[in-house]
Structures are given as C-alpha cells and as structure tokens.
C-alpha cells in the first residue's frame, strides 16, 4: 500500500526558509515520478516541483521558480522540498504526490490528476 506522509510545515517569517519532507512507503522511490503541489487559499492545486523517476531530473513550476530545490533519498524513502525566500503569498497547504506517470519531466507538474497517490498535506504559513 502506497503511503505518503508530509512534515515540516509551520509558521515562517517573510524571507525565511522551510524544508518539507515526505516519507514514503509501499513502493520503490526510483520507480515513481514525484511531485510537490500546493494549494493557496482560494486557489487550485498547482504543481511547484517535480522529479522524474526515469532520470531524476527536476522541474519547477513558475510560481516559485528559483526558490525551490526538490530532492530524494532513495535509501531512506524520503522526498524533500527546500523552500527559500518565502513570501506571504506562498501560504497554503503543501502536498507530496507520487505515481508512475512515464511522462517527460516538463509535464509532471501540470495536473494533479496525473497522480493517484497523495499525502495529507502540511500547512505552510508565511507571516510576520
């Protein structure tokens, strides 16, 4: 059974950093495409960082471009999202997702419907 559990969210001041973790189980990390999505208040769920299972290449969505680093530790079955220079508009719920989409990396962040496996989400609040 595939399971994803996010952690690391919380309250951070503008300009600050957070590292989100997604502990995974029930599948081999290197066999799946991995993604972080977020949903800000009043908005739709959007892909912000994705990692190809095929070759490990990353792709980042436009909204947080240049402020994110996605990585994985296959030995520990953990996917990590480092977020820097956070802004109040980054406030929202952040989700980890996984599936064997077999798509090119540029397509992995396009639609939540590509993924059948999701974590419960972790709240990130950016405020002074």
C-alpha positions as CSV (number, residue, x, y, z in Angstrom):
1,X,0.0,0.0,0.0
2,X,1.4,3.3,-1.1
3,X,1.6,5.9,1.7
4,X,3.0,9.4,1.7
5,X,3.3,11.5,4.9
6,X,4.4,15.1,4.8
7,X,6.0,17.0,7.6
8,X,8.0,20.2,8.1
9,X,5.3,22.9,7.6
10,X,4.7,25.7,10.0
11,X,4.9,29.4,10.5
12,X,7.8,31.3,9.0
13,X,8.6,35.0,8.5
14,X,8.8,36.5,5.1
15,X,12.2,35.9,3.6
16,X,12.6,32.7,5.7
17,X,13.1,29.1,4.6
18,X,11.5,25.8,5.3
19,X,12.3,22.2,4.4
20,X,9.4,19.9,3.8
21,X,9.8,16.2,3.9
22,X,7.6,13.4,2.5
23,X,8.2,10.0,4.0
24,X,7.1,7.3,1.6
25,X,6.3,3.6,1.8
26,X,4.8,0.8,-0.2
27,X,6.8,1.5,-3.4
28,X,10.3,1.9,-4.8
29,X,11.1,5.6,-4.9
30,X,13.2,5.4,-8.0
31,X,10.3,3.7,-9.9
32,X,7.9,6.6,-9.5
33,X,7.6,10.2,-10.6
34,X,7.5,12.5,-7.5
35,X,5.9,15.9,-7.1
36,X,5.1,18.7,-4.7
37,X,1.9,20.6,-5.2
38,X,0.4,23.4,-3.2
39,X,-3.0,24.9,-2.7
40,X,-3.2,28.5,-1.6
41,X,-6.4,29.9,-0.1
42,X,-9.0,30.3,-2.9
43,X,-6.7,28.7,-5.4
44,X,-6.4,25.5,-7.3
45,X,-3.8,22.8,-6.5
46,X,-0.7,23.6,-8.5
47,X,2.5,21.8,-9.2
48,X,5.5,23.6,-7.9
49,X,8.3,21.0,-8.1
50,X,8.6,17.6,-9.8
51,X,11.2,14.9,-10.1
52,X,11.4,12.4,-12.9
53,X,11.5,8.8,-11.9
54,X,13.1,8.0,-15.3
55,X,16.3,10.0,-14.8
56,X,16.0,12.0,-11.6
57,X,15.8,15.4,-13.4
58,X,13.8,18.1,-11.7
59,X,11.3,20.6,-13.0
60,X,9.9,23.6,-11.2
61,X,6.7,25.5,-11.8
62,X,6.6,29.2,-12.5
63,X,5.1,30.4,-9.2
64,X,8.1,29.6,-7.0
65,X,10.8,29.3,-9.7
66,X,14.3,29.9,-8.3
67,X,13.3,29.4,-4.7
68,X,12.9,25.6,-4.5
69,X,15.0,22.5,-4.6
70,X,13.4,19.1,-4.8
71,X,15.5,16.0,-3.9
72,X,15.1,12.4,-2.9
73,X,16.9,10.0,-0.7
74,X,16.1,6.6,-2.1
75,X,17.8,4.7,0.7
76,X,15.5,6.4,3.3
77,X,12.5,6.7,1.0
78,X,12.2,10.4,1.6
79,X,11.4,13.3,-0.8
80,X,12.5,16.7,0.3
81,X,11.5,20.2,-0.8
82,X,13.7,23.1,0.3
83,X,11.9,26.4,0.1
84,X,13.8,29.7,0.3
85,X,12.8,33.4,0.4
86,X,9.3,32.6,1.3
87,X,6.6,35.2,0.7
88,X,3.1,35.7,2.3
89,X,1.5,34.6,-1.0
90,X,3.2,31.2,-0.5
91,X,0.9,30.5,2.4
92,X,-1.1,27.3,1.8
93,X,-1.2,23.6,2.1
94,X,1.7,21.7,0.5
95,X,1.2,18.1,-0.8
96,X,3.5,15.4,-1.8
97,X,2.4,13.1,-4.7
98,X,3.7,10.1,-6.5
99,X,2.9,7.9,-9.4
100,X,4.4,6.1,-12.4
101,X,3.3,8.6,-15.0
102,X,6.0,7.8,-17.5
103,X,5.8,11.4,-18.8
104,X,8.6,13.8,-19.7
105,X,9.6,15.8,-16.7
106,X,8.2,19.1,-18.1
107,X,4.7,17.5,-17.9
108,X,4.9,16.2,-14.4
109,X,3.8,19.5,-12.7
110,X,0.9,20.2,-15.0
111,X,-2.0,18.4,-13.5
112,X,-2.8,16.9,-10.1
113,X,-4.9,14.3,-11.9
114,X,-1.6,12.7,-13.1
115,X,-1.1,11.3,-9.6
116,X,-3.1,8.7,-7.7
117,X,-1.1,8.8,-4.5
118,X,-1.1,11.8,-2.2
119,X,-0.1,12.7,1.3
120,X,-2.5,14.5,3.7
121,X,-0.7,17.9,3.2
122,X,1.2,20.1,5.5
123,X,0.3,23.8,6.2
124,X,2.8,26.5,5.5
125,X,2.1,30.0,6.8
126,X,4.3,32.9,5.8
127,X,3.6,35.9,8.0
128,X,5.3,38.4,10.2
